[in-house]
Amino acid sequence: MSALGAVASAMALRPAVAADQFKMGLLVPGSVAEEGWNRIAYNALKYVEAQLGAKVSYVELQQNPASFEKAFRDYAAQGYNVVLGHGFEFQDSALTVAEDYPDTWFLISSSKVHKGKVIGLNTDSSQPFYLMGVIAGKMGKGAGFIGGLEIPPIKEALDGFANGVKATKADMPVRSVYLGNFQDVTAAKEAAVNMISRGADFVIPDADAAGIGVIQAVREAGPNICTFGVFTDITSTAPDNILGTYLADYAQGVERIVAGIKNGSPLPTSNVVFGLKDADVMKFTYNDKARRAVPEDVRQYVDAVKAKIISGEIHTLGG
């Protein structure tokens, strides 16, 4: 029997995961209409629907752990095979609900958990943020980072960015602010304006919807102040200022894991970490039309740094 035939036979013996019954749910901390973090999860859900013939559904939630647990329970009780909680903040609720629903797989974005059927899918943002830091160090005088909540994935992005700056220009100041939420555009803009007034000419957001406030501040400060797009391409909102974009094609990585669950393939024995080595998931592109577009010699230097990150020669979180 061919490998394909063996898979087909296994699926025939497991009607609960037949293509027309396989179901995946998604919990997002905000709106999927917003470009950025929540949209990449929605795109992943739709990609699973298209590639695996899954029945899919999603719920938009505010930052409320009680609502996280209820939503997980609702999906599990309805027989959903997989539920993706899109953010580290969903981890504790998933671990609690998983004890009562052993037939459901729970995937948690930006998490390092691996316990039973709860698997963390951690996109190591410290790596592309390190590249942004290298560029800032090569081209700038001062740098700023504006994050949403002070949680591990945001702190890792900050550490990666700061380490990239310091490895390139050791005496360059790097300032940082956590907003305490992912929605306050006004607070993000005010923080960015403050950093720019104190000499930062590179200000980077990692704050989901609030990040648009950083882009607004940078754009209004003029073409000599730079930033990067994070997770999705929003270059058109500040074409003079956005030097490049960290694109997270999360759909490719999520579909890879969900396909294994659906087909009964061997699954990861630890949390999943996507990095620059996963070229189909993590991409870093440049904006050639920016007023201070990254010059070719800096791009070549960044390529060399990227290769060292992939090989393990450079540790973006230090150590």
Residue pairs with C-beta under 8 A, 6 or more apart in sequence:
1 9
7 263
7 264
10 263
10 264
11 17
11 18
11 19
11 263
11 264
14 264
15 21
16 81
16 103
17 81
17 261
17 262
17 263
17 264
19 52
19 53
19 54
19 262
20 53
20 55
21 55
22 52
22 53
22 54
22 55
22 81
22 262
23 54
23 55
23 56
23 57
23 78
23 79
23 80
23 81
23 82
24 45
24 48
24 49
24 54
24 55
24 56
24 57
24 80
24 81
24 82
24 83
24 84
24 258
25 56
25 57
25 58
25 59
25 71
25 75
25 80
25 82
25 83
25 84
26 41
26 42
26 44
26 45
26 56
26 57
26 58
26 59
26 83
26 84
26 86
27 58
27 59
27 61
27 68
27 71
27 72
27 83
27 84
27 85
27 86
27 90
28 38
28 41
28 42
28 58
28 59
28 60
28 61
28 86
28 87
29 38
29 61
29 62
29 63
29 86
29 87
29 89
29 90
29 182
29 208
30 37
30 38
30 60
30 61
30 62
30 182
30 183
30 208
30 209
31 38
31 60
31 209
32 38
32 39
32 41
32 42
32 58
32 60
33 39
34 208
34 209
35 231
35 232
35 234
36 208
36 209
36 211
36 230
36 231
36 232
36 234
37 86
37 87
37 182
37 208
37 231
38 60
38 86
38 208
38 209
39 231
39 232
40 231
40 232
40 248
40 249
40 250
40 251
41 58
41 84
41 86
41 109
41 250
42 58
43 250
43 251
44 84
44 250
44 251
44 253
44 254
44 255
45 56
45 58
45 84
45 254
46 56
46 251
47 251
47 252
47 254
47 255
48 54
48 56
48 251
48 254
48 255
48 258
49 55
49 56
51 255
51 259
52 255
52 258
52 259
52 262
54 258
54 262
57 75
57 80
59 71
61 67
61 68
61 71
63 89
63 149
63 181
63 182
65 89
65 92
65 93
68 85
68 89
68 90
68 93
69 93
69 96
69 97
72 83
72 85
72 90
72 93
72 94
72 97
72 106
73 97
73 100
73 101
75 83
75 104
76 83
76 97
76 100
76 101
76 104
77 101
80 104
81 103
81 104
81 105
81 261
81 262
82 104
82 105
82 106
82 107
82 258
82 261
83 94
83 104
83 105
83 106
83 107
84 107
84 108
84 109
84 121
84 254
85 91
85 93
85 94
85 106
85 107
85 108
85 109
86 109
87 108
87 109
87 110
88 108
88 109
88 110
88 111
88 151
88 152
88 153
89 149
89 151
90 108
90 109
90 111
91 108
91 111
91 113
91 118
91 120
94 106
94 108
94 113
94 118
95 113
95 115
95 118
97 106
98 104
98 106
98 115
98 116
98 117
98 118
102 116
102 117
104 117
105 117
105 118
105 119
105 261
106 117
106 118
106 119
107 119
107 120
107 121
107 254
107 257
107 258
108 118
108 119
108 120
108 121
109 120
109 121
109 122
109 123
109 250
110 120
110 121
110 122
110 123
110 151
110 152
110 153
111 120
111 121
111 122
111 271
112 120
112 122
112 152
112 271
113 119
113 120
113 271
114 120
114 268
114 269
114 270
114 271
119 257
119 267
119 268
119 271
119 272
120 271
120 272
121 253
121 254
121 257
121 271
121 272
121 274
122 153
122 271
122 272
122 273
122 274
123 153
123 248
123 250
123 253
123 273
123 274
123 275
123 281
123 282
124 156
124 273
124 274
124 275
124 316
125 153
125 156
125 157
125 160
125 206
125 246
126 156
126 157
126 159
126 160
126 163
126 316
126 317
127 160
127 275
127 276
127 282
127 309
127 316
128 160
128 246
128 276
128 282
128 284
129 157
129 158
129 160
129 161
129 164
129 204
129 206
129 246
129 316
130 160
130 161
130 163
130 164
130 305
130 309
130 314
130 316
131 164
131 284
131 302
131 305
131 306
131 309
132 161
132 164
132 202
132 204
132 228
132 244
132 246
133 143
133 160
133 161
133 162
133 163
133 164
133 165
133 166
133 167
133 168
133 174
134 164
134 165
134 167
134 168
134 301
134 302
134 305
135 202
135 243
135 244
135 294
135 298
135 302
136 143
136 161
136 164
136 165
136 168
136 172
136 202
136 204
136 226
137 143
137 164
137 165
137 166
137 167
137 168
137 169
137 172
138 168
138 169
138 298
138 301
139 202
139 226
139 292
139 294
139 298
140 172
140 200
140 201
140 202
140 226
141 172
141 199
141 201
142 172
142 173
142 174
142 175
142 195
142 198
142 199
142 200
142 201
142 202
143 161
143 162
143 165
143 172
143 173
143 174
143 175
143 200
143 201
143 202
143 203
143 204
144 174
144 175
144 176
144 177
144 191
144 192
144 195
144 196
144 200
144 202
144 203
144 204
145 157
145 158
145 161
145 162
145 174
145 175
145 176
145 177
145 203
145 204
145 206
146 176
146 177
146 179
146 188
146 191
146 192
146 195
146 203
146 204
146 205
146 206
146 207
146 210
146 211
146 214
147 154
147 155
147 157
147 158
147 176
147 177
147 178
147 179
147 205
147 206
147 207
148 154
148 178
148 179
148 180
148 181
148 182
148 206
148 207
148 208
148 210
149 178
149 179
149 180
149 181
149 182
150 178
150 180
154 178
154 206
154 207
156 317
157 206
158 176
158 206
159 316
159 317
159 318
160 316
160 317
161 174
161 204
162 174
162 176
163 316
163 317
163 318
164 305
164 316
165 172
165 174
166 172
166 174
167 314
173 199
173 200
175 195
175 198
175 200
177 191
177 195
179 187
179 188
179 191
179 207
179 210
181 187
181 210
182 207
182 208
182 209
182 210
183 208
183 209
183 210
184 210
184 213
185 209
185 210
185 212
185 213
185 216
186 213
187 210
187 213
188 205
188 207
188 210
188 211
188 212
188 213
188 214
188 217
189 213
189 214
189 216
189 217
190 213
190 217
191 213
191 214
192 203
192 205
192 213
192 214
192 216
192 217
192 218
193 217
193 221
195 203
196 203
196 217
196 218
196 221
196 225
200 225
201 224
201 225
201 226
202 225
202 226
202 227
203 214
203 217
203 218
203 225
203 226
203 227
204 214
204 227
204 228
204 230
205 211
205 213
205 214
205 215
205 227
205 230
206 230
207 213
207 214
211 230
212 234
212 237
214 227
215 227
215 234
215 237
215 238
215 241
215 242
216 238
218 225
218 226
218 227
218 238
218 241
219 237
219 238
219 240
219 241
223 240
223 241
223 291
223 292
224 291
224 292
225 241
226 241
226 242
226 243
226 290
226 292
227 238
227 241
227 242
227 243
228 242
228 243
228 244
228 245
228 246
229 235
229 242
229 244
229 245
229 246
229 247
230 245
230 246
231 246
231 247
231 248
232 245
232 247
232 248
233 245
233 247
233 285
234 242
234 245
235 242
235 245
235 287
239 287
239 289
239 290
240 289
240 290
240 291
241 290
241 291
242 287
242 290
243 286
243 287
243 290
243 292
243 293
243 294
244 284
244 285
244 286
244 287
244 294
245 284
245 285
245 287
246 282
246 283
246 284
247 282
247 283
247 284
247 285
248 281
248 282
248 283
249 280
249 281
249 282
249 283
250 274
250 281
252 278
252 280
252 281
253 272
253 274
253 278
253 280
253 281
257 267
257 268
257 272
259 265
260 266
260 267
261 267
274 281
274 282
275 282
275 309
275 310
276 282
276 284
276 306
276 309
276 310
277 310
284 306
286 293
286 294
286 299
287 293
294 302
305 314
308 314
309 316
